[in-house]
Amino acid sequence: MRTTTQILAAIGAADGTGRSLPDLLCVDCARSLDLAGAGITLMNDDGSQAVVGTSGPLASWLEELQFDLGEGPSLDAARTNRTVDHDDLDSAVRARWSAFSSSALAAGIRAVTALPLQVGGVRLGSLCLYRSTPGRLDPDRTTAARAYGAAAVVVLLRLQEQVWPRGTLPPELGEPVAYRAVVHQATGFLSVTASVAIADALLLMRAHAFATEQSLVHVAREVLAGRVHIHPEENEDD
């Protein structure tokens, strides 16, 4: 099974095929783990939801179905920040997600695993894995699923940095030297003040930018100015 870095390299190499990076990650995940489908859903603290990537029509339908019904594994994982793992939808889960389970079973889905996507205390959404046979993921596939979840977080945060107001250039193009400098300085500053590694400090700033719909460079400047204080929180998902 591949590492998160290898997964990102694989979907990066496939970019340019006309599908989004979240779609490519879901396609790669479904193929690698022998799934019936995979989907990535965004959900913020206000409950706003959006499907941003799927492996195909079945996964798209299953993700959208959960929003229509207001129930399902993707929503539970995102809301609770805990992995949701059910090895047989044709069991007691029917009572928990009666409408979703019935529809999923009719579509040939027998088991689901949904992983929360988050950085520190910032909730991003979930990655849901759909299987056509009952049973839990074995240890190797569980490890691989977590690697895909970590890769999904990176993809979502990178995509957020590419969204800029119409008619403006991304700071990487408009002021590349200044952009790199301010982000580098803020990352180092946050690493010290929050007592986290450099890589984790950068992820925390990206997550804050994502959650507040701001650019990374703006968040970096706010951190350096002391107007934004970002504190890591322990992930309660054991």
N, C-alpha and C positions, 0 to 999 in steps of 0.2 A: 504494500500500500504506500501511496505517495505522501510526502510531507506537505504542509501548507505552502511552503516555498515552491515545491514542485508543481502543486496544483495551480498556483498563480502563474507560473511559467507556461504551463500547458494551455490555460485559457487565454493567456496573452498572445501565444503563438497562433491561436485560432481567431483572434480578433481581426475584423475586416471581412468577416463572412456575412455581414448584414444583421447578425444577432447581437444583442447587448451582452456586456460582460456578465451580468447576473444570469441571463439565459444560458450563456456558455458554461458558467459554473454549474448550473442545475443539470444541463445535458451531460456534462462530464461526470458529475456526481452520480446520476442515475445509471450511467453506463458502467462506471467503476464499481459501484456497490450492487449492481444487478437489481435495480429498483424498478417499480412500475412508473415512478415519477418523482420529481422533486420540485419544490417551490420556495421562493424567498418572499417574505412579506415584511413590510415596514409597519411599525406601530410606535407612536410616541406616547409620552405620559398623558396626553390629553385624549388618547384613544383613537387618534386619526390613523387610518389604515390604508394600505395600498399594496397591491401585488406588483413586484418589480422584476421578477424573474421566474421562469418555469422551464421545465424540460420539454413540455409539449402540451397539446390540447387537454389531455386528461388532468394533468397537474394544474393547469390554469383553471379548469372548471372546478376542481376540488378546493382550490384556494379561494376563488370567488364565492363558492357555495358557503364557505364558513362565514364570510362577511354577510351574505344574505340572511343566514340563519342566526348569526350572532353566537355560534358555538363551534368548537372543534379544537384539534391539537395545536394548530398554528397560533390561534388566539390565546389558548391557555399558556403555552410556552412563553409568548411575548409578555403576557400580563403578569405572570408569576416569576419570570426570570429563572425558571427551572425546566429541565428536560422533561418532556412528556413522552412516555414510552409505553405503548400498549400492543401486546403481541397477538391479540385476537379481538377484532371489532365485533365478532359475533358472540359476545359474552356480556359481562356486567357493564362494559363500556356503553352498551346500548342505552342504559339508564342515564348515563352522564351526557352523552351526545346522541340522543335518540334519533333526531332528524338527520344529522350528519352521518351517523353510523349506517343507517338504513340506506341512504343514497350512495355512500362509499362502497358498501357491500354489493349493492346492485351493479356498481361499475367495476367490480372485481377486486376491490381493495380489501385486504384482510388484516393488515397490521400497519401501524404508523409510529414514527419517531419524530418528534419536533424538538429542535434545539434552539434555545434563546440566543439571540445575537445582541451582545452588549459590550461596552467598554467601561470598566469601573462601575459607576452607578448610572450610566447613561444607557437607556434601553433603545435599541434600534429596531428589533423585530424578531423574526424567527426563520429557521430553515426547516422545512418539513419533508420527511422522507416517506414515501408511500410504497408498500410492498404487497404483492399479489398472493403471498403465502403467509400463513400464521407463523408466529415464532419470533423470538427476540433476535436482535443482531448479535452475531458472535463477537468475541473480543477484538479480532482484527478489524472487522467492519465497524465496530463501535469507535475504535481509535481513528479509523479513516473518516467516519462521520464527523468527529470533533475537528479533524483537520479541515474538512470542508466548511464547517461552521466558522472556524477562524479565518479561512480564506474569504468567506462571504462578508465578514466584518470589514476586512481590508478593501474588498471591492466596493462596498457601499460607501466607505469613507473616502475612497479615491474619487468615486463618481461625484460625491458632494462637492469636492474641490473644483470640479470641472464646470460647475453651473454658475454663470456670471450674468449680471444684468445685461439686457440687450444693448448692443452698441458699444460695449466695453471689452477690453482685452483681459484675459486672465493675468494676474500679476506676474506669473512665470514668463509671459511674453512681453508685458509692458514694462516691467522693472525687475528683471531676473536677479540681479545682484542684490538689490535692496530686499527683495522678497526672501531670498535664501538667508540673508543675514538676520532679518527680524525673526523669522521662524526658528533659526538656529539659536539665537539668543534667548528667545522665549522658552524653547525646549530645555535648554540648560538651566534657566531660572526655575522653571517648574519642577525639573528633576530634583533640584536642591530643596526647594520649599515644600514639596510634597513627599520627599524622600522616596522617589521611585527611579527606576532606570531610565536612561535617555529614551530608549525605544518606547517605554510605557508612557513617558511624558508626552511624546509626540502623538501617540494614540489617544490619550486623554484630551489633548487639544483638538484633534480631528473629531472626536466624538462630540465635544462641546459645540464645535462649529456645525456639525451635522444636526444636533438637536435644536440649536437656536437659529438654523438656516442663515448662517453667516459664513463668510469666507475664512479660510484658515489664517490668512495673513492678518485679517481684522482681529480675530481672536488673539493671535500672537501679540499684536500691538496693545490690546486691552490688558493682557496678562502682564506685559512689561510695565504698563502705566499703573498697575495696581487696581484697575477698575473691575477686573474679573479674577475671581479666586476659584481655582478648580481643585477639588479634593477627591482623591481616589476612595472608592468604597469597596468593601469586600464583596465578592460574588458569593451569594449564599447558596449557589447551586453546587451541591456536593455530589 
